[in-house]
Amino acid sequence: MQSVFAVDRLSSLPCPILGGELSNSAATSVADIDEVMPRMKALGLNTVLVPAYWEFIEPLEGKFDFTLIDRTIDVARQEQLHVVFLWFGAWKNSMSCYAPGWFKQDTKRFPRAMTAEGKQMEIASCFSDNVLQADLKAFSALMRHIREKDPQRGVVVMMQIENEIGMLESARDHSPLAEKAYKEMRWAERYGTDEYADEKFMALSYARYVEHLAKSARSIHDMPLYVNAAMNSRGRHPGEYPSAGPLAHLIDFWHEGAPSIDLLAPDIYDTGFKSWCAQYAMPLRPQDGGKINNRLFIPESRCCENSGVRALYAFGEHQAIGFSPFAIDLASPKETESVTKAYGLISQVFNVKRPLKTWGLLFDQEDRERVIDDNGVMMTCRHYFTLPWDPRATDGTTWPEGGAMLIRLGKFDYLLAGSGVVIDFKTPTEKQQEQQKTLGEDGFAEAGGSSGQKANKRFSGKRLGLLFVDEIEISDDGTMQYLRRHNGDQTHQGRHARIGVGEWKILHIKLYEY
């Protein structure tokens, strides 16, 4: 696949990261690690995102225990899996719930963030140097241990610093230390005093905090680093979601405060998957000195029956670094099946080493069509249930999402890898002159429909046809292995290429012009 990594560190990652994040308590004992990691391998993952818990690593201040870290690395190496560790340090989903007991109980030494009314929250204040130094000491010890345990980065390939950092209940910290910083920075004069100005203040402050940990990691064991964000969704205001985290609308503050971070990553649980992806697959900007502003990496996404097609979309449309459903260890077989099937297709597609042009397709009951113009090849891509003959389309149930990677191999030469999609191919003049038809359940025009009317103008120009549609597999060396020819009923007599809902296939499509 085409590589557009802007930072050499990112080029060391397994490409693609076919990931899954463990549920929060899945790696809190050796027995659990021994049980869960082989299951992840069996699901088709190549990378597992695993929490690294401060409370277990430093149960007594200054006394470190890396038993769980070592076991995770050992079992991952045995299963030929990569690991991304998630530092559950000072904050996890805004709260300081994974800090050790000695830290939690000493609120004088390790002060809490406060609301404007003076209520202490279960959130350590990022303005406290004591908080920073304790967090930094433990995180740095972890990085040194990983360097000793896995010096070549054969297993541990990336680190997440904190988890969904951000403020809840209040848009910003109003503790005495925070108020002092707020006044010294003359923040109100620069940005105002509303909740969004408060969020910007906290974003820069959190980013500066994270930068201390990132710089330490760089000096100890240089590997890709990222921070993840809970989305500002459903019309919520700052403080109602984990505000000030590495959100797309705060990217400039995070880039300013934490330049050592390689990626800002979205955790996508709400509707609008394509929109969230677009906000984090940020394009080149002149002010970034010609570097990629942000590559798309999705460390958490709702694990569901649509996860597989969403992964295909992310890799195809945005050349994502990786995709990772959350709590995949707790998901049902019906939910994980789509991940396993999709990852199998993605692995095959990435065996094609030459530079490729790719698109991502993702459709549901409302968003069911996309037209792509590829240098004069008009590809009308739709959800499979837009075809008239499948009774599941009209039985009253919600359509499962359909999605795919569409890959251009050359002129009139494409791969389609996915599930639940249909594509037809036309020249621009043919597309412009096509007649809208109402089709019956057999796929032909309804009797007495508008398609029976004569066109006002004589057809002109050329058309595109299907030379062949072959179902294939792609071997490790990139060779396409023929499985079967799709023709006749399987292409509606040459009208389209399609992959049914519940099917997972790679099609090699060649066109011709006449």
PyMOL commands that set and color helices and strands:
alter all, ss='L'
color gray80, all
select helices_A, chain A and resi 8-11+30-42+54-57+67-78+101-105+129-149+176-184+187-191+195-220+248-257+273-280+286-288+307-318+328-330+333-349+384-386+391-394+428-433+450-452+488-491
alter helices_A, ss='H'
color red, helices_A
select strands_A, chain A and resi 17-21+47-53+82-92+112-114+120-124+156-163+225-230+263-268+297-301+322-325+357-363+369-374+377-383+402-410+413-419+421-426+464-474+480-486+497-499+505-513
alter strands_A, ss='S'
color yellow, strands_A
deselect
rebuild
show_as cartoon
